[in-house]
Amino acid sequence: MKKLLHNRSFLSWVAMTIGTICYCFVVIFILDKGKFYAGGVTGISQILANDIFKIPELKSILIAGANLPLFLIAFKKISKRFAYLSLASVLIQTIVLFIFQKMFDNGFDPFKDFVYEVVDNDGVTHVYGQMAMSIIGGALTGVAIGIVLKYGASTGGMDVPPLILHKLTGIKVTYLILIVDGLTV
């Protein structure tokens, strides 16, 4: 057991899985609930699935589909190991996002008393708790993606171009991710 826990490959897979599941939790139960959007492919998928097509379950399929070309690029430009771990992360996302969405649709909501809407006498809807949810969501998203990146994988999407740019320019990955996500959103 001790040998297994010191195995770099094993730790990478475990960390990638934990980080990916945490990220999925944030997307469904914090970002979607608070009507926030992630950056990159996930944010675009949220907009398409939640707002345009009005089919939240579609989000996981859109994320998977949009990531396929990016993994081919990652395979050639970054590394095979990175591409395989990232592909596994997106496959886990596809399944876990779908499961979490179904749980949410069936009434499971760990933050049900945290963000709520009140309609006043004039028919105006007021949303309470969104600021706290945005802070919690941003922090947890950063931690989840940070875990995945630290162990040599990606949650997919727009993490790939900044990593390639980092290899070419030496600019910090965090700066490049902020720029790419800012341009996407």
C-alpha positions as CSV (number, residue, x, y, z in Angstrom):
1,M,0.0,0.0,0.0
2,K,2.8,2.4,0.9
3,K,4.4,1.7,-2.5
4,L,1.2,2.5,-4.3
5,L,0.7,5.8,-2.5
6,H,4.2,6.9,-3.6
7,N,3.5,5.9,-7.2
8,R,3.4,9.1,-9.3
9,S,1.0,7.7,-11.9
10,F,-1.4,6.4,-9.3
11,L,-1.5,9.7,-7.4
12,S,-2.0,11.6,-10.7
13,W,-5.1,9.5,-11.5
14,V,-6.5,9.8,-8.0
15,A,-6.0,13.5,-7.8
16,M,-7.4,14.1,-11.3
17,T,-10.5,12.1,-10.4
18,I,-11.0,14.0,-7.1
19,G,-10.4,17.4,-8.7
20,T,-12.7,16.5,-11.6
21,I,-15.6,15.4,-9.3
22,C,-15.2,18.6,-7.2
23,Y,-15.2,20.7,-10.3
24,C,-18.5,19.0,-11.5
25,F,-20.0,19.6,-8.1
26,V,-19.2,23.3,-8.4
27,V,-20.6,23.6,-11.9
28,I,-24.0,22.0,-11.1
29,F,-24.6,23.0,-7.5
30,I,-23.0,26.4,-7.4
31,L,-22.4,27.9,-10.8
32,D,-25.6,26.7,-12.5
33,K,-27.7,27.4,-9.4
34,G,-26.3,30.9,-8.9
35,K,-26.7,31.5,-12.7
36,F,-22.9,32.0,-13.1
37,Y,-20.8,30.8,-16.0
38,A,-17.4,29.1,-16.0
39,G,-14.8,30.2,-18.5
40,G,-13.9,28.4,-21.6
41,V,-15.7,25.3,-23.0
42,T,-17.7,24.7,-19.8
43,G,-19.1,28.2,-19.8
44,I,-20.0,28.1,-23.4
45,S,-21.7,24.7,-22.8
46,Q,-23.6,26.1,-19.8
47,I,-24.9,28.9,-21.9
48,L,-26.0,26.6,-24.8
49,A,-27.5,23.9,-22.6
50,N,-29.1,26.0,-19.9
51,D,-30.1,29.2,-21.7
52,I,-30.4,28.5,-25.4
53,F,-31.5,24.9,-25.7
54,K,-33.0,24.7,-22.1
55,I,-31.8,21.1,-21.8
56,P,-29.3,21.2,-18.8
57,E,-28.4,17.5,-19.4
58,L,-26.9,18.5,-22.8
59,K,-24.1,20.3,-21.0
60,S,-22.0,17.2,-20.4
61,I,-22.3,16.1,-24.1
62,L,-21.3,19.5,-25.3
63,I,-18.3,19.6,-23.1
64,A,-17.2,16.1,-24.3
65,G,-17.7,17.0,-28.0
66,A,-15.9,20.4,-27.8
67,N,-12.9,18.8,-26.1
68,L,-12.1,16.1,-28.6
69,P,-10.2,18.4,-31.0
70,L,-8.4,20.0,-28.1
71,F,-7.1,16.6,-27.0
72,L,-5.7,15.8,-30.4
73,I,-3.8,19.1,-30.1
74,A,-2.7,18.3,-26.5
75,F,-1.5,14.9,-27.6
76,K,0.8,16.4,-30.2
77,K,1.9,19.6,-28.5
78,I,2.0,18.9,-24.8
79,S,2.4,15.1,-24.0
80,K,0.7,11.8,-24.3
81,R,0.4,11.4,-20.5
82,F,-1.2,14.8,-20.2
83,A,-3.6,14.0,-23.1
84,Y,-4.6,10.7,-21.6
85,L,-5.2,12.1,-18.1
86,S,-7.2,15.0,-19.5
87,L,-9.3,12.8,-21.7
88,A,-10.1,10.7,-18.6
89,S,-11.0,13.9,-16.8
90,V,-13.4,14.9,-19.5
91,L,-15.0,11.4,-19.6
92,I,-15.4,11.5,-15.8
93,Q,-16.9,15.0,-16.2
94,T,-19.4,13.8,-18.9
95,I,-20.7,11.1,-16.5
96,V,-20.5,13.0,-13.2
97,L,-22.1,16.2,-14.6
98,F,-25.0,14.2,-16.0
99,I,-25.5,12.4,-12.6
100,F,-25.2,15.6,-10.6
101,Q,-27.7,17.3,-13.0
102,K,-30.2,14.5,-12.5
103,M,-29.7,14.7,-8.7
104,F,-30.3,18.5,-8.8
105,D,-33.4,18.0,-11.1
106,N,-34.7,15.4,-8.5
107,G,-34.5,17.9,-5.6
108,F,-31.0,17.4,-4.2
109,D,-29.7,20.9,-3.5
110,P,-27.0,21.3,-0.8
111,F,-27.3,25.1,-1.1
112,K,-31.1,25.3,-1.2
113,D,-31.3,27.7,1.8
114,F,-28.2,29.7,0.7
115,V,-29.5,31.2,-2.6
116,Y,-33.1,31.8,-3.0
117,E,-35.5,34.0,-5.0
118,V,-38.3,36.2,-3.6
119,V,-40.9,37.8,-5.9
120,D,-42.3,41.0,-4.4
121,N,-45.8,42.4,-4.8
122,D,-44.8,44.1,-8.1
123,G,-43.7,40.8,-9.6
124,V,-40.0,41.7,-9.4
125,T,-37.7,38.8,-8.6
126,H,-35.0,39.4,-6.0
127,V,-32.1,36.9,-5.7
128,Y,-30.4,36.6,-2.3
129,G,-27.1,34.9,-1.5
130,Q,-25.5,35.2,-5.0
131,M,-22.5,37.2,-3.9
132,A,-21.5,34.5,-1.3
133,M,-22.1,31.8,-3.9
134,S,-19.9,33.6,-6.5
135,I,-17.0,33.7,-4.0
136,I,-17.5,30.1,-2.9
137,G,-17.9,29.0,-6.5
138,G,-14.8,30.8,-7.6
139,A,-12.6,29.5,-4.8
140,L,-13.8,25.9,-5.2
141,T,-13.4,26.0,-8.9
142,G,-9.8,27.3,-8.5
143,V,-9.0,24.6,-6.0
144,A,-10.5,21.8,-8.1
145,I,-8.8,22.9,-11.4
146,G,-5.6,23.5,-9.4
147,I,-5.6,19.9,-8.1
148,V,-6.1,18.6,-11.6
149,L,-3.4,20.8,-13.2
150,K,-0.9,20.1,-10.4
151,Y,-1.0,16.4,-11.1
152,G,-0.5,16.7,-14.8
153,A,-3.9,16.8,-16.3
154,S,-6.6,19.2,-17.4
155,T,-10.3,19.5,-17.0
156,G,-10.3,20.0,-20.7
157,G,-11.3,22.9,-22.8
158,M,-9.4,26.1,-22.7
159,D,-6.7,24.9,-20.4
160,V,-4.9,23.4,-23.4
161,P,-4.1,26.6,-25.3
162,P,-2.6,28.3,-22.3
163,L,-0.4,25.3,-21.6
164,I,0.9,25.3,-25.1
165,L,1.5,29.0,-25.0
166,H,3.3,28.5,-21.7
167,K,5.6,26.0,-23.4
168,L,6.3,28.5,-26.2
169,T,6.6,31.7,-24.1
170,G,7.4,30.8,-20.5
171,I,4.5,33.1,-19.3
172,K,2.8,31.7,-16.2
173,V,0.0,29.3,-16.9
174,T,-2.3,31.0,-14.4
175,Y,-2.0,34.3,-16.3
176,L,-2.6,32.7,-19.6
177,I,-5.7,30.8,-18.3
178,L,-7.2,34.1,-17.0
179,I,-6.6,35.7,-20.4
180,V,-8.1,32.9,-22.4
181,D,-11.1,32.5,-20.1
182,G,-11.7,36.2,-20.1
183,L,-11.7,36.3,-23.9
184,T,-14.0,33.3,-24.0
185,V,-16.6,34.7,-21.6
